Amino acid sequence: MNYILLTIDVEDWFQVENFKQYIPFSSWPTRELRVEENTHHLLDLLDSIKLVQSSKFKADSSKFKVEDPPYSWRTQSSESSNQQRATSSEQRAASSPKATFFVLGWIAERFPQLIREIHSRGHEVASHGYLHNLCNQQSHEELKKDLIDSKKLLEDIIGSPVFGYRAPSFSIDNDILKMIEDCRYLYDSSYNSFAMNKRYGHIDISQNGRKGIAMQISKTDHATSTKSSIINHQSSILYELPISNIKIKNLNLPWGGGGYFRLIPFPVFKMGVQSILKKENAYLFYMHPWEVDPEQPRVSEASKFFKFRHYINLDKTVYKLSSFITAFKKCRFITCHDYLHLR
């Protein structure tokens, strides 16, 4: 069975790293907040793709099929959308793709009901830090506070443990991973092997033990590690779930989502994902709610390069994402935590 891990970094259009030099933090409270509506669109998209249990589901819960056509929320009336959101969580359970939402604390404080809805729809809530500050640009004390406070905030909102963390702009290193472990996270999903983006952190996981695509970061003896310890909130073992890229000889090509998903033609992107699944039996994808919002405010003072990276094909993301999920309907779309549990 192949697994696809959909991950969503919940941040708004003005919080991205490429625009930080043009949009100071002091201006955030005055900016138009669009993340709530955009996240609802993603939740509705996922709910619209029904994974119908086969007759053999009870014997093998990995067998699903997709029957709904690609979703287009822009053609729906607000009344229809509201009715869809009102669908009971019981009806949604195990009937649609599940994702992990890495939520920025700044957003969670302003939209706690949105975070509770993500959780109630059967998705995983994880931490994306609090202010989208790069981990490797914070002091030890600042980063520790960010890791602890963002985790506690989310746990207080949803009333359940938060297991995962993703660093803004994938800004990790080995020392930062140790801090993430010390702050009682079960897993990190911040390693992106694409070396041409200088913000991305670098770690050596070539010698680490593996559980599927997950790398064991802690030095805990594998012989004493059990499946139950993987899902134990008090576990001292940290796992890394890296972004999925394609490796050709010594070159890693960015294939995990984001702007690359919007830029690469879908038939080519699909073939790349197929090759990853053939090798790894799992694929980890990431994106942001602002990527489904072509009507978001424009940052006119940004450089042409940054504007190209941010705005390319925003009007095609919803259909492309729906097509992507439908194309891989024979895979299991599960959360990061559930993937570790299965391993």
C-alpha positions, 0 to 999 in steps of 0.5 A, a space after each residue: 500500500 502506498 501512502 500520501 501525506 498531505 500537509 498544509 502550512 496554515 499562514 496568511 499571504 502577508 506572513 511568507 518569508 519572501 515578503 518579510 522585507 516588505 511587510 514588517 511584523 508591526 503591520 500584521 494587525 492591519 492586513 486583510 486576513 484571508 486565511 480563515 476563508 482559504 483554509 475552509 476552501 481546502 477543508 471543503 475540497 478534502 470533504 468533497 472527495 469521498 473515499 468510499 469504503 469497499 466491501 472488504 474495508 473491514 478486512 483491509 482498511 487501506 482499500 478505498 476508491 474515489 467517486 467524486 469529480 474534481 472539486 471547484 469551490 468557486 462555482 459554489 454558492 455561499 449557501 451551498 458551502 455553508 451547508 457542506 461545512 455543517 455536515 456532521 463529523 461522523 459523516 466525514 470520518 474516514 470518508 475523505 482524505 485526511 491532512 496534517 495542518 501545521 498552524 501558525 500560533 499567531 493565526 490560531 490565537 485569532 481563529 481558534 474556532 477554525 483550528 477546532 474545526 480542522 481537528 473536528 473534521 478528522 485532520 491533524 493539528 500540528 505546530 508551525 511556530 508562533 510568528 514565522 521566525 526562522 529557527 536558525 535566526 532565533 536565540 536558543 531561549 527565543 526558539 525554545 519559548 516559540 516551540 513550547 508556547 505554540 504547542 501549548 496554545 494549539 493543545 489548549 484550543 483543540 483539547 488534544 496533544 500536538 505531536 508535530 512541528 514544521 519550521 518556517 521555511 524548513 530552517 532546521 539543523 541538528 541542534 534545532 532538531 534536538 531542541 524540538 525533541 527536548 520540547 516534547 514533540 514526537 516528530 518534525 517535518 522540516 527537512 527539505 533536501 533541495 539545496 538551492 534554496 539557502 533558507 532551507 536547513 541541512 541535516 545528515 540523516 543518511 545513517 539514521 534508522 528508518 520507519 518508511 520515509 520517517 527517519 529516527 533522529 533520537 539516539 534511542 536504541 531501536 531494539 527498545 523502540 516499539 510501536 506504542 512508544 511512537 504514538 506515546 505523547 510522552 515519548 522521547 523519540 523524535 522522528 523526521 518526516 522529510 519533504 518528498 523530492 526526486 533524487 537524480 544522481 547527486 541532485 535533488 529536484 524539488 517535488 514536494 509541493 508549494 510553488 513547484 507544484 504550481 509551476 510544474 505541468 501536472 502530467 510531469 508532476 504526476 510522473 515524478 510522484 509515481 516514481 517517488 511512490 515506487 521507490 518509497 511507498 510514501 509521498 509527503 506533500 506541502 502547500 499553504 492556504 494562500 495558494 488557493 487564493 488568486 484574489 489576494 492583495 498584491 505586494 507591488 514593491 516586491 521583486 519580480 522574482 519573489 512575485 513570480 514565485 508567489 503568484 504563479 498559477 494561483 488560479 489553477 491550484 484548486 483544480 490541480 490539487 483536486 486532480 492530484 488527489 483523484 489521480 492517486 485515489 488508490 493510495 491512502 491519504 493519512 496524517 503524519 501522526 497516523 503514518 508513524 502509528 502505522 509504521 
